[in-house]
Amino acid sequence: MPRRFTQLAWAAAAATYLLIILGAIVRITGSGLGCGEHWPLCNGRLLPPLDLPTMIEYGHRLAALAVTVLVVALAGLAWRERRDAGSEMRGASAALVLLVVQIAVGAVTVTLSLPPWTVILHLGTAMLLLAALLVAARGSAPVWEPASTGAAALGFATVLLGALTANLGAATACLGFPLCTGQLFPDGTGLQHVHWIHRLLAYALAVYVVVWAIKTQRRGAWYVVALVAAQIVVAAGMVLLSLPPILQATHVAVGAGVWAGLVLAAL
């Protein structure tokens, strides 16, 4: 594939990564309905009055528009150069399909006033879109050997449980760190159990990637270990400091980085 395809794919992946972080900022600041329940317009207008929640949500939508343009352009270029395409073509095509799903889920999320299940699905689709774009950018299909497949599956499950924890309001259900309110087996509410399962998945992922890196001695696997370690440090600070918004956003940013690292390590 031509060099411009690779550059466009990396640009689309970077834009998608930033869009994920901006989506987290929308949730953290409570700006999810900053444009009301209107879609694709914002408060019924193309250029709405810009109070802070509206600016945040409107900025998120403009970033989504930029990602849309990049992904459509990438798919168009892949189709034009299809004779030279392999995994690039598959990655670009998958990204286009996931983009359509992502737009539809985003519209449903807004019009239904942000039910948790659509918000979680929205994030999950965004992560898959990021993975498809990374496949296209690297120009090689994932190896998906058992070890890398297990790491990616565990990482994806941890991300989704994190989204569930945040959107159900369970982020403060487990006080203290690393245990949940000082207990290994908390006997509290359902929200506490959701939060604790998320933590257990994160701990399991940390152990898994360390063993994976030791066995494979692959540089990419060690990068993932470093990212997972950073994520646990951020999570500990977030819990112990009562969820400061900057650490919440950092938690999502590093989590998306862990997922991207898992995908790249499998290529």
FITORBA-452031 format. One line per 4 residues: number of its first residue (from 1); their letters; for each residue y, x, z of C-alpha. Coordinates in nm, 4 decimals, always signed. Layout:
BEGIN
NUM) A) Y:X:Z ~ ...
This chain:
BEGIN
1) MPRR) +0.0000:+0.0000:+0.0000 ~ +0.3568:+0.1224:-0.0624 ~ +0.5494:+0.2837:+0.2201 ~ +0.7931:-0.0090:+0.2338
5) FTQL) +0.5040:-0.2360:+0.3332 ~ +0.4210:-0.0160:+0.6332 ~ +0.7868:+0.0016:+0.7351 ~ +0.8245:-0.3744:+0.7042
9) AWAA) +0.5073:-0.4329:+0.9074 ~ +0.6274:-0.2058:+1.1893 ~ +0.9673:-0.3781:+1.1835 ~ +0.8013:-0.7190:+1.2073
13) AAAT) +0.5801:-0.6001:+1.4951 ~ +0.8796:-0.4575:+1.6823 ~ +1.0765:-0.7781:+1.6276 ~ +0.7817:-0.9839:+1.7545
17) YLLI) +0.7561:-0.7656:+2.0647 ~ +1.1258:-0.8171:+2.1359 ~ +1.0857:-1.1895:+2.0720 ~ +0.8124:-1.2054:+2.3381
21) ILGA) +1.0461:-1.0416:+2.5892 ~ +1.3304:-1.2748:+2.4937 ~ +1.0958:-1.5702:+2.5380 ~ +1.0240:-1.4458:+2.8908
25) IVRI) +1.3977:-1.4261:+2.9603 ~ +1.4310:-1.7876:+2.8438 ~ +1.1678:-1.8922:+3.0985 ~ +1.2965:-1.6728:+3.3819
29) TGSG) +1.6535:-1.8014:+3.3471 ~ +1.5411:-2.1632:+3.3109 ~ +1.6959:-2.1847:+2.9650 ~ +1.3984:-2.3423:+2.7885
33) LGCG) +1.5929:-2.6640:+2.7332 ~ +1.9195:-2.4875:+2.6637 ~ +1.9201:-2.6622:+2.3264 ~ +1.8037:-2.9910:+2.4759
37) EHWP) +1.4945:-3.1488:+2.3256 ~ +1.6262:-3.0945:+1.9726 ~ +1.4405:-2.8862:+1.7162 ~ +1.5173:-2.7094:+1.4848
41) LCNG) +1.8817:-2.7910:+1.5657 ~ +2.0324:-2.6939:+1.9003 ~ +2.1727:-2.9898:+2.0927 ~ +2.1809:-3.1723:+1.7615
45) RLLP) +2.3992:-2.9096:+1.5943 ~ +2.3525:-2.6014:+1.3813 ~ +2.6194:-2.4134:+1.5801 ~ +2.6240:-2.5592:+1.9317
49) PLDL) +2.8793:-2.4881:+2.2061 ~ +2.7528:-2.1740:+2.3751 ~ +2.7217:-2.2011:+2.7514 ~ +2.4891:-1.9385:+2.9004
53) PTMI) +2.1567:-2.1338:+2.8907 ~ +2.2318:-2.2471:+2.5363 ~ +2.3203:-1.8926:+2.4298 ~ +1.9911:-1.7605:+2.5681
57) EYGH) +1.7764:-2.0291:+2.4037 ~ +1.9765:-2.0167:+2.0790 ~ +1.9408:-1.6367:+2.0716 ~ +1.5666:-1.6786:+2.1118
61) RLAA) +1.5584:-1.9173:+1.8155 ~ +1.7642:-1.6796:+1.6000 ~ +1.5258:-1.3965:+1.6885 ~ +1.2351:-1.6219:+1.5902
65) LAVT) +1.4094:-1.6830:+1.2577 ~ +1.4360:-1.3064:+1.2022 ~ +1.0624:-1.2669:+1.2740 ~ +0.9902:-1.5495:+1.0307
69) VLVV) +1.1842:-1.3775:+0.7529 ~ +1.0069:-1.0452:+0.8162 ~ +0.6574:-1.1968:+0.8281 ~ +0.7106:-1.4073:+0.5143
73) ALAG) +0.8473:-1.1018:+0.3314 ~ +0.5492:-0.8960:+0.4501 ~ +0.2988:-1.1558:+0.3307 ~ +0.4780:-1.1809:-0.0040
77) LAWR) +0.4681:-0.8047:-0.0513 ~ +0.1000:-0.7905:+0.0465 ~ +0.0177:-1.0628:-0.2049 ~ +0.2090:-0.8829:-0.4804
81) ERRD) +0.0255:-0.5567:-0.4071 ~ -0.3081:-0.7228:-0.3305 ~ -0.5096:-0.4907:-0.5543 ~ -0.4243:-0.2010:-0.3212
85) AGSE) -0.4529:-0.4011:-0.0007 ~ -0.7399:-0.4171:+0.2437 ~ -0.6794:-0.4683:+0.6099 ~ -0.3062:-0.4785:+0.5301
89) MRGA) -0.3599:-0.7946:+0.3277 ~ -0.5756:-0.9505:+0.5975 ~ -0.3299:-0.8586:+0.8705 ~ -0.0311:-0.9938:+0.6786
93) SAAL) -0.2151:-1.3163:+0.5888 ~ -0.3280:-1.3686:+0.9484 ~ +0.0277:-1.3050:+1.0663 ~ +0.1613:-1.5703:+0.8284
97) VLLV) -0.0913:-1.8290:+0.9510 ~ -0.0192:-1.7448:+1.3152 ~ +0.3538:-1.7686:+1.2469 ~ +0.3129:-2.1238:+1.1175
101) VQIA) +0.1103:-2.2136:+1.4283 ~ +0.3696:-2.0458:+1.6503 ~ +0.6559:-2.2413:+1.4960 ~ +0.4648:-2.5685:+1.5360
105) VGAV) +0.3789:-2.4937:+1.8999 ~ +0.7401:-2.3957:+1.9685 ~ +0.8626:-2.7257:+1.8267 ~ +0.6112:-2.9220:+2.0347
109) TVTL) +0.7028:-2.7240:+2.3462 ~ +1.0690:-2.8183:+2.3160 ~ +1.0232:-3.1811:+2.2168 ~ +0.7760:-3.2378:+2.5054
113) SLPP) +1.0122:-3.0744:+2.7585 ~ +0.8120:-2.7563:+2.8199 ~ +0.4681:-2.8648:+2.9444 ~ +0.2852:-2.5570:+3.0820
117) WTVI) -0.0073:-2.5791:+2.8380 ~ +0.2210:-2.5494:+2.5341 ~ +0.4194:-2.2641:+2.6886 ~ +0.0959:-2.0719:+2.7524
121) LHLG) -0.0323:-2.1450:+2.4026 ~ +0.3045:-2.0302:+2.2660 ~ +0.2700:-1.6931:+2.4389 ~ -0.0956:-1.6531:+2.3411
125) TAML) -0.0153:-1.7158:+1.9753 ~ +0.2722:-1.4674:+1.9936 ~ +0.0346:-1.2012:+2.1253 ~ -0.2105:-1.2680:+1.8425
129) LLAA) +0.0769:-1.2500:+1.5932 ~ +0.1745:-0.9116:+1.7346 ~ -0.1859:-0.7931:+1.6988 ~ -0.2057:-0.9082:+1.3347
133) LLVA) +0.1162:-0.7242:+1.2518 ~ -0.0120:-0.4060:+1.4165 ~ -0.3284:-0.4274:+1.2062 ~ -0.1133:-0.4628:+0.8943
137) ARGS) +0.1118:-0.1739:+0.9987 ~ -0.1728:+0.0645:+1.0737 ~ -0.3604:-0.0293:+0.7592 ~ -0.6997:-0.0220:+0.9260
141) APVW) -0.9184:-0.2959:+1.0643 ~ -1.0111:-0.2938:+1.4343 ~ -1.3355:-0.1120:+1.5118 ~ -1.4282:-0.3775:+1.7706
145) EPAS) -1.6971:-0.1677:+1.9311 ~ -1.8226:-0.3280:+2.2553 ~ -1.5963:-0.1185:+2.4806 ~ -1.2741:-0.1831:+2.2905
149) TGAA) -1.3643:-0.5485:+2.2381 ~ -1.4213:-0.5931:+2.6108 ~ -1.0917:-0.4238:+2.6939 ~ -0.8994:-0.6399:+2.4469
153) ALGF) -1.0659:-0.9610:+2.5652 ~ -0.9977:-0.8791:+2.9304 ~ -0.6381:-0.7860:+2.8494 ~ -0.5787:-1.1093:+2.6590
157) ATVL) -0.7291:-1.3185:+2.9404 ~ -0.5067:-1.1386:+3.1927 ~ -0.1982:-1.2153:+2.9837 ~ -0.2866:-1.5845:+2.9589
161) LGAL) -0.3576:-1.6114:+3.3327 ~ -0.0249:-1.4428:+3.3973 ~ +0.1485:-1.7031:+3.1837 ~ -0.0375:-1.9785:+3.3680
165) TANL) +0.0661:-1.8294:+3.7030 ~ +0.4309:-1.8164:+3.6026 ~ +0.4502:-2.1588:+3.4415 ~ +0.2693:-2.3416:+3.7225
169) GAAT) +0.5064:-2.1919:+3.9776 ~ +0.2245:-1.9922:+4.1358 ~ +0.4027:-1.6555:+4.1282 ~ +0.4938:-1.6856:+4.4992
173) ACLG) +0.1604:-1.8360:+4.6051 ~ +0.0146:-1.4974:+4.7058 ~ +0.2351:-1.2993:+4.9415 ~ +0.1793:-0.9297:+4.9947
177) FPLC) +0.0057:-0.6719:+4.7809 ~ -0.2690:-0.5853:+4.6851 ~ -0.4377:-0.8679:+4.8778 ~ -0.3361:-1.2332:+4.8603
181) TGQL) -0.1533:-1.3124:+5.1850 ~ -0.3713:-1.0526:+5.3524 ~ -0.6966:-1.2112:+5.2345 ~ -0.9602:-1.0935:+4.9913
185) FPDG) -1.0814:-1.4515:+4.9504 ~ -0.7759:-1.6754:+5.0014 ~ -0.8479:-2.0224:+5.1338 ~ -0.5137:-2.1722:+5.0353
189) TGLQ) -0.3981:-2.4026:+4.7573 ~ -0.5062:-2.4224:+4.3951 ~ -0.1895:-2.2359:+4.2947 ~ -0.2918:-1.9527:+4.5232
193) HVHW) -0.6295:-1.9365:+4.3523 ~ -0.4656:-1.9256:+4.0073 ~ -0.2455:-1.6362:+4.1177 ~ -0.5378:-1.4525:+4.2781
197) IHRL) -0.7572:-1.4872:+3.9690 ~ -0.4749:-1.3333:+3.7640 ~ -0.4599:-1.0388:+4.0029 ~ -0.8366:-0.9942:+4.0033
201) LAYA) -0.8349:-0.9853:+3.6233 ~ -0.5595:-0.7234:+3.6328 ~ -0.7562:-0.5110:+3.8810 ~ -1.0690:-0.5474:+3.6682
205) LAVY) -0.8737:-0.4425:+3.3591 ~ -0.7422:-0.1351:+3.5405 ~ -1.0920:-0.0226:+3.6369 ~ -1.2314:-0.1073:+3.2935
209) VVVW) -0.9726:+0.0929:+3.0960 ~ -1.0100:+0.3974:+3.3227 ~ -1.3872:+0.3991:+3.2665 ~ -1.3300:+0.3352:+2.8949
213) AIKT) -1.0863:+0.6283:+2.8686 ~ -1.3169:+0.8637:+3.0579 ~ -1.6136:+0.7762:+2.8378 ~ -1.4347:+0.7854:+2.5024
217) QRRG) -1.1747:+1.0556:+2.5772 ~ -0.9523:+0.8848:+2.3211 ~ -0.5821:+0.9480:+2.3539 ~ -0.5019:+0.5835:+2.2818
221) AWYV) -0.7230:+0.4732:+2.5700 ~ -0.5369:+0.7025:+2.8105 ~ -0.2065:+0.5555:+2.6907 ~ -0.3443:+0.2137:+2.7846
225) VALV) -0.4416:+0.3466:+3.1296 ~ -0.0823:+0.4638:+3.1816 ~ +0.0556:+0.1259:+3.0737 ~ -0.1828:-0.0653:+3.3014
229) AAQI) -0.0861:+0.1589:+3.5933 ~ +0.2817:+0.0948:+3.5219 ~ +0.2129:-0.2787:+3.5037 ~ +0.0473:-0.2799:+3.8461
233) VVAA) +0.3418:-0.0910:+3.9963 ~ +0.5852:-0.3419:+3.8438 ~ +0.3724:-0.6338:+3.9667 ~ +0.3633:-0.4927:+4.3205
237) GMVL) +0.7401:-0.4511:+4.3222 ~ +0.7869:-0.7992:+4.1828 ~ +0.5782:-0.9586:+4.4611 ~ +0.7128:-0.7462:+4.7471
241) LSLP) +1.0773:-0.7945:+4.6393 ~ +1.0483:-1.1745:+4.5954 ~ +1.0432:-1.1890:+4.2142 ~ +1.3734:-1.0337:+4.1016
245) PILQ) +1.4395:-1.1489:+3.7417 ~ +1.4645:-0.7944:+3.6059 ~ +1.1137:-0.7137:+3.7306 ~ +0.9794:-1.0436:+3.5968
249) ATHV) +1.1107:-0.9530:+3.2509 ~ +0.9766:-0.5985:+3.2863 ~ +0.6360:-0.7406:+3.3830 ~ +0.6196:-0.9342:+3.0557
253) AVGA) +0.7475:-0.6364:+2.8540 ~ +0.4887:-0.3952:+2.9960 ~ +0.2156:-0.6605:+2.9687 ~ +0.2907:-0.7035:+2.5991
257) GVWA) +0.2844:-0.3245:+2.5719 ~ -0.0617:-0.3151:+2.7314 ~ -0.1864:-0.5711:+2.4793 ~ -0.0351:-0.3761:+2.1887
261) GLVL) -0.1901:-0.0568:+2.3230 ~ -0.5336:-0.2204:+2.3429 ~ -0.5060:-0.3350:+1.9819 ~ -0.3850:+0.0038:+1.8566
265) AAL) -0.6577:+0.1856:+2.0496 ~ -0.9156:-0.0241:+1.8674 ~ -0.7841:+0.0719:+1.5232
